[in-house]
Amino acid sequence: MNKKGLQKLGTGFLTATIAISLSLTGCSTNNGGSSEPSKSAGGASSQPASESPKSENKERSEVSFWYLWTGAEGEAMEKLIAEFNGSQDQYTVKGLSVPDMQKIIVALSSGSGPDVTDNFSSNTASYAEKGILEPLDEYIARDNYDISDFVPAVLDSSKYDGKLYALPSNVSFNMMFYNKKLFAEAGIANPPKTDEELLEFAVKLTQVNTDKTIKVLGFPDYPFVYYPNSMTYAMGGDYISADGKLTPNNPGTLTALKLIQSYREQFGQDNIAKFSSSAKYMDATDPFMTGNQAIRFDGPWFGHIVKNVLKITDLDYGVAPLPAPAGKPELAGGGEVSSSTFFIAKSAKNKEGAWAFLSWLMSKETMVKMNKDFGSLPARSSLYDDPSLQSIPDFQAFAEAAKSPNLKSFPAISVQAEYNKVIADEFELAANGKKSAEDALKAAEEKSQKLQ
């Protein structure tokens, strides 16, 4: 399983936030624009990596790096490790694929883990609260490391209690993918721009069999995990107030919930459930790939997987921002943003080496290489016009959307996972017709108050 799969499983209905990602210490560059490590470093990996001849002249100190990727992404990470090791003569990074977040966290908590590892922005606050992350502010200030071009929302998601604990390698948020052929057949010229149009178009696009089961799903109900947070933020909602109060019962979430309830009530809860349960995500038989889903909320990896992994060439689709609330164009371009992140362990045995590697990995030049290999959107917005990234499917659509000031990250609080679960559980109960939208959000509000 690759890291995107881990993110989907590990963050519940948060998109994962789904995803794609990287972290380190030492004598780094004068700014984040260069990929040259300040005082060079070196390394090996769990898979054989060539060492620079420089290692023969100077003893290197070892940096341990565990990463979640496997398969082709893991191989790409090993190439980056080898490149870093060959670029300097001070450190040797040894990489190891450990696709088990819990195993890594247990090791870090016991002091037996790596110097550097990766995770997701949704976990930064809770890990920082546990004391297993090294604050990066002093390293950044000491080396004048440039982080000014990181997308603000994803950089904020790497902070906790005023300190920066991780560096994001990419930007992950959902956009609306739509099947142009199905739209044309339904007489719809453009993708929906508002919540009202979304429901109207979804009804027109839905096709049912003679037994009333769903043949073509018109609403972005699948994968369900991508809908609640994405649509909450698209509808102008927020899960925390300016004064730090948790606000699961907000107008945006209520609108998002009533939309999906309306669609499911019209076409039947059981029919929607049957359709979703038989679907296989990112497979050749995925309903969007086979022309059985008209609208889909998904992330920047979608096009890469469709065209470069599954090699589907006859799927004619478009990409558009998520719908905005009707009558509120100022809220257009909203959504939930997250990222893959890299951090230094508080218990790291080689913090300077860790920072040297992390700062190199998150530099502009290396970030381009990494995101090109992974088919993802870099966390540094200054890279969006880089020629080598333009071949990534749908890249410019996501790069343009990433500029929206209405993208928000899930609250960076120590009880983030617990809070997210409260929202997810109640949202799903209401979406499944077990509760009214109002009762579900009231229950979420009461439960969240106990977390503060």
C-alpha positions in Angstrom: 0.0 0.0 0.0 1.3 3.5 -0.8 1.2 6.5 1.5 -2.1 7.8 0.0 -3.8 4.6 1.1 -2.3 5.0 4.6 -3.6 8.5 4.8 -7.1 7.4 3.8 -7.2 4.8 6.5 -5.4 6.8 9.1 -7.4 10.1 9.1 -11.0 8.9 8.9 -13.1 11.2 6.8 -10.5 13.9 6.7 -9.1 13.9 3.2 -6.9 12.7 3.3 -7.4 14.4 2.9 -5.7 11.6 1.2 -2.7 12.0 -0.2 1.5 12.1 -1.1 4.8 14.0 1.3 8.8 15.0 4.0 11.8 16.5 7.4 15.6 17.6 9.5 18.9 19.8 11.4 22.4 21.2 11.1 24.4 23.6 9.1 21.9 24.2 6.3 21.7 26.6 3.4 21.3 30.3 3.8 17.8 30.1 2.4 15.2 27.5 1.3 15.7 28.2 -2.4 18.8 26.1 -2.7 18.9 22.3 -2.5 22.6 22.4 -1.4 22.9 21.4 2.2 24.8 23.9 4.3 27.7 21.8 5.4 26.9 18.7 3.3 25.8 15.4 4.5 25.8 11.8 3.3 24.0 8.5 3.4 22.7 5.1 2.6 19.3 3.6 2.7 17.3 0.4 3.4 17.6 -0.3 -0.3 21.2 -0.1 -1.6 22.2 3.5 -2.3 25.5 4.6 -3.8 27.8 6.6 -1.6 29.8 9.6 -2.7 33.6 9.2 -2.9 33.7 12.0 -0.3 32.8 9.4 2.3 36.3 7.9 2.0 37.9 11.1 3.2 35.8 12.0 6.1 33.9 10.1 8.8 30.2 10.7 8.5 27.6 10.7 11.2 24.4 8.6 10.6 20.9 10.0 10.3 18.0 7.5 10.6 15.0 8.2 8.4 11.8 6.1 8.4 9.2 6.9 5.8 5.6 5.6 5.2 6.0 5.1 1.4 6.2 1.8 -0.3 6.4 0.6 -3.9 7.3 3.1 -6.6 7.1 6.1 -4.2 9.5 4.3 -1.7 11.9 3.8 -4.6 11.7 7.5 -5.5 12.4 8.4 -1.9 15.5 6.1 -1.9 16.8 8.0 -4.9 16.5 11.3 -3.1 18.3 9.8 -0.1 21.1 8.6 -2.3 21.3 12.1 -3.9 21.6 13.8 -0.6 24.2 11.3 0.6 26.3 12.0 -2.5 26.0 15.7 -2.3 28.0 16.2 0.9 30.5 14.4 3.2 29.1 15.1 6.7 26.1 12.9 7.1 24.8 9.5 5.9 21.0 9.1 5.8 19.8 5.6 6.1 16.3 5.2 5.0 13.7 2.5 5.9 10.2 2.0 4.7 7.9 1.6 7.7 4.3 1.9 6.4 2.9 1.7 9.9 2.2 5.1 11.6 1.4 3.5 15.0 4.7 1.6 15.0 6.7 4.7 14.3 4.9 6.7 17.0 5.5 4.0 19.6 9.2 3.9 18.7 9.5 7.7 18.9 7.7 7.8 22.2 10.1 5.2 23.6 13.2 6.9 22.3 14.0 4.1 19.9 12.7 5.7 16.7 14.3 7.5 13.8 15.8 11.0 13.7 13.5 12.0 10.9 10.2 10.7 9.7 7.0 11.7 7.9 3.3 11.8 8.6 0.3 14.0 7.9 -0.6 17.5 9.0 -3.7 16.2 10.7 -1.5 14.6 13.4 1.0 17.4 14.0 -0.8 19.0 16.9 -1.4 15.8 18.9 2.2 14.6 18.4 3.5 18.0 19.5 1.3 17.8 22.6 2.8 14.4 23.4 6.3 15.9 23.2 7.7 13.7 20.4 8.3 16.5 17.9 11.3 18.9 17.8 10.4 22.5 17.3 12.0 23.8 14.1 11.8 27.6 14.7 15.3 27.9 16.1 16.9 26.0 13.2 15.0 28.1 10.7 15.9 31.4 12.4 19.6 30.4 12.9 20.1 29.5 9.2 17.8 32.1 7.7 15.9 29.3 6.0 13.3 30.7 3.7 9.7 29.4 4.3 8.0 32.5 3.0 6.6 30.8 -0.1 4.9 27.9 1.7 1.1 27.9 1.2 -0.1 29.6 4.4 -2.8 27.2 5.3 -0.6 24.1 5.1 2.2 25.8 7.0 -0.3 26.7 9.7 -1.4 23.1 10.0 2.2 22.2 10.9 2.1 24.6 13.9 1.0 24.1 17.4 0.9 26.5 20.3 2.8 29.1 18.3 5.7 26.9 17.2 6.4 25.2 13.9 7.0 21.4 14.4 7.0 20.1 10.8 7.5 21.1 7.2 4.9 20.2 4.6 6.1 18.7 1.3 2.9 19.1 -0.6 -0.6 20.6 -0.7 -3.6 18.3 -0.6 -7.2 19.4 -1.1 -10.2 18.3 -3.1 -11.5 19.7 -6.3 -14.6 18.7 -8.3 -14.0 16.2 -11.1 -16.9 15.8 -13.5 -17.6 13.5 -16.5 -18.0 15.7 -19.5 -19.9 13.1 -21.6 -22.5 12.5 -18.8 -22.9 16.3 -18.5 -23.5 16.7 -22.2 -26.0 13.9 -22.3 -27.9 15.5 -19.5 -27.9 18.9 -21.3 -25.6 20.5 -18.7 -23.0 22.8 -20.2 -20.9 23.7 -17.1 -20.0 22.2 -13.7 -22.1 23.5 -10.7 -20.9 26.7 -9.1 -23.2 26.8 -6.1 -24.7 24.3 -3.7 -28.1 24.8 -5.3 -26.7 23.9 -8.7 -24.9 20.9 -7.3 -28.1 19.3 -6.1 -30.1 20.3 -9.2 -27.4 18.9 -11.5 -26.8 15.8 -9.4 -30.5 14.8 -9.7 -30.4 15.3 -13.5 -27.2 13.3 -13.9 -28.4 10.3 -11.8 -29.5 7.3 -13.7 -31.4 4.4 -12.1 -32.0 0.8 -13.2 -35.5 -0.6 -13.5 -35.3 -1.8 -9.8 -34.5 1.7 -8.7 -30.8 0.9 -7.9 -28.3 3.4 -9.0 -26.7 3.0 -12.4 -25.0 6.5 -12.5 -24.3 8.3 -9.3 -24.9 12.0 -9.8 -23.9 13.4 -6.4 -20.3 13.3 -5.0 -21.3 10.8 -2.4 -18.5 8.4 -3.2 -15.9 8.3 -1.7 -17.9 9.5 1.3 -14.8 10.3 3.3 -14.0 13.2 0.9 -17.3 14.9 1.3 -18.0 16.2 4.9 -14.9 18.4 5.6 -14.5 19.5 2.0 -18.1 20.6 1.7 -18.2 22.1 5.1 -15.3 24.5 4.2 -16.7 25.0 0.7 -19.9 26.2 2.3 -18.0 28.8 4.4 -18.1 26.7 7.6 -15.3 26.4 10.1 -14.7 24.0 13.0 -13.1 26.5 15.3 -13.9 30.1 16.2 -11.4 33.0 16.4 -11.3 32.7 20.2 -10.5 28.9 20.0 -14.0 27.5 20.7 -14.8 24.3 18.8 -17.7 24.9 16.4 -18.9 21.7 14.8 -22.5 23.1 14.7 -21.9 25.7 12.1 -23.9 26.9 9.0 -21.4 25.4 6.5 -21.6 21.9 8.0 -25.4 22.2 8.2 -25.7 23.1 4.6 -23.3 20.3 3.5 -25.3 17.8 5.6 -28.7 18.8 4.3 -27.5 18.6 0.7 -26.4 15.0 1.0 -29.5 14.1 3.0 -31.7 15.6 0.2 -30.0 13.6 -2.5 -30.1 10.3 -0.5 -33.8 10.8 0.4 -34.7 11.2 -3.2 -32.8 8.1 -4.5 -32.9 5.9 -1.4 -30.4 5.3 1.4 -30.2 1.6 0.5 -29.6 2.3 -3.1 -26.7 4.7 -2.4 -25.2 2.3 0.1 -25.4 -0.6 -2.4 -23.7 1.5 -5.0 -20.9 2.6 -2.7 -20.3 -0.8 -1.2 -19.7 -2.3 -4.6 -17.3 0.4 -5.8 -13.5 0.1 -5.7 -11.6 3.3 -5.2 -8.9 4.1 -7.8 -9.3 0.8 -9.6 -10.0 0.2 -13.2 -13.6 -0.6 -12.1 -13.9 2.6 -10.0 -17.3 4.0 -10.9 -15.9 7.3 -12.1 -13.5 5.5 -14.4 -16.3 3.4 -15.9 -18.6 6.3 -16.5 -21.0 5.4 -13.7 -20.2 8.5 -11.5 -20.8 12.0 -12.8 -19.3 14.2 -10.1 -16.5 13.3 -7.8 -14.6 15.2 -5.0 -11.0 14.0 -5.1 -7.4 15.2 -4.7 -4.4 16.2 -6.8 -3.3 12.6 -7.2 -6.4 11.7 -9.1 -5.3 12.6 -12.6 -1.9 11.1 -12.0 -3.4 7.8 -11.1 -6.0 7.8 -13.9 -3.5 8.7 -16.6 -0.1 7.4 -15.5 -0.9 4.5 -13.2 -4.2 3.0 -14.5 -3.3 4.4 -18.0 -7.0 5.2 -18.8 -7.0 7.3 -22.0 -10.7 7.5 -22.9 -12.0 9.2 -19.8 -13.1 12.8 -20.7 -13.3 14.8 -17.5 -13.1 18.3 -16.3 -11.8 19.8 -13.0 -13.4 22.7 -11.2 -13.4 24.3 -7.7 -16.0 23.0 -5.2 -19.3 24.7 -5.3 -19.8 27.9 -3.2 -22.9 28.9 -1.2 -25.5 30.4 -3.5 -25.5 34.2 -3.3 -22.0 34.3 -1.7 -19.4 34.4 -4.5 -16.9 35.8 -2.0 -16.7 32.3 -0.5 -15.8 30.6 -3.8 -12.7 28.4 -3.8 -13.2 27.0 -0.3 -12.2 23.6 0.9 -10.1 21.7 3.4 -6.3 21.7 2.9 -3.9 19.2 4.4 -0.4 17.9 3.6 2.2 15.3 4.0 4.7 16.5 6.5 8.3 15.8 7.7 9.6 16.3 11.2 12.5 15.7 13.5 11.9 13.5 16.5 12.4 15.1 19.9 14.4 12.0 20.8 16.6 12.2 17.7 20.2 11.2 18.3 21.5 13.4 15.4 19.4 16.5 15.3 21.9 18.6 13.3 22.1 15.9 10.7 18.3 15.6 10.7 17.9 19.3 10.0 20.5 19.2 7.3 18.6 16.5 5.5 15.2 18.0 6.2 16.1 21.5 5.0 17.6 19.9 1.8 14.5 17.8 1.3 12.2 20.8 1.6 14.3 23.1 -0.5 12.9 24.3 -3.8 14.9 22.1 -6.1 14.4 18.9 -4.2 10.7 19.6 -3.6 10.2 19.9 -7.4 11.9 16.5 -7.9 9.8 14.8 -5.2 6.5 16.1 -6.2 7.2 15.4 -9.9 7.9 11.7 -9.0 4.8 11.5 -6.7 2.5 13.5 -9.0 1.5 16.0 -6.3 1.3 19.7 -5.7 4.3 21.2 -3.9 3.9 23.1 -0.6 5.9 26.0 -2.0 3.7 28.1 -4.2 6.7 29.7 -5.9 7.2 26.4 -7.7 3.9 26.3 -9.5 5.3 27.6 -12.8 8.2 25.2 -12.8 8.3 23.7 -16.3 9.1 20.2 -15.0 5.9 20.0 -13.0 3.5 21.0 -15.9 3.3 17.4 -17.2 1.5 16.3 -14.0 -2.1 15.8 -14.9 -4.4 18.6 -13.7 -1.4 20.4 -12.2 -2.4 23.9 -13.2 -6.0 23.5 -12.1 -4.8 22.6 -8.6 -2.0 25.2 -8.6 -4.5 28.0 -9.4 -7.0 26.7 -6.8 -4.3 26.6 -4.2 -4.1 30.4 -4.3 -7.6 30.7 -2.8 -7.8 32.5 0.6 -10.8 30.3 1.4 -8.9 27.1 1.8 -8.7 26.2 5.5 -7.0 23.5 7.5 -8.6 21.4 10.2 -8.0 23.0 13.6 -4.5 22.3 14.9 -5.4 21.3 18.4 -4.1 18.5 20.7 -7.5 16.7 20.5 -7.6 16.9 16.8 -8.2 13.2 16.2 -10.9 13.0 18.8 -12.6 16.1 17.5 -12.5 14.9 14.0 -14.0 11.6 15.0 -16.9 13.3 16.8 -17.7 15.3 13.7 -17.3 12.2 11.4 -19.5 10.0 13.5 -22.4 12.5 13.8 -22.2 13.5 10.2 -22.4 9.9 9.1 -25.4 9.2 11.3 -27.3 12.1 9.8 -26.2 11.3 6.3 -27.5 7.8 6.8 -30.8 9.0 7.9 -30.4 8.0 11.6 -30.6 11.6 12.9 -31.8 14.9 11.6 -29.0 17.3 10.6 -29.8 19.6 13.5 -29.8 16.8 16.1 -26.5 15.4 14.8 -24.7 18.7 14.9 -26.2 19.5 18.3 -24.8 16.2 19.6 -21.4 16.9 18.0 -21.4 20.3 19.8 -22.1 18.8 23.1 -19.5 16.1 22.7 -16.8 18.6 21.5 -17.4 20.8 24.6 -16.1 17.9 26.7 -12.9 17.9 24.7 -12.0 21.4 25.6 
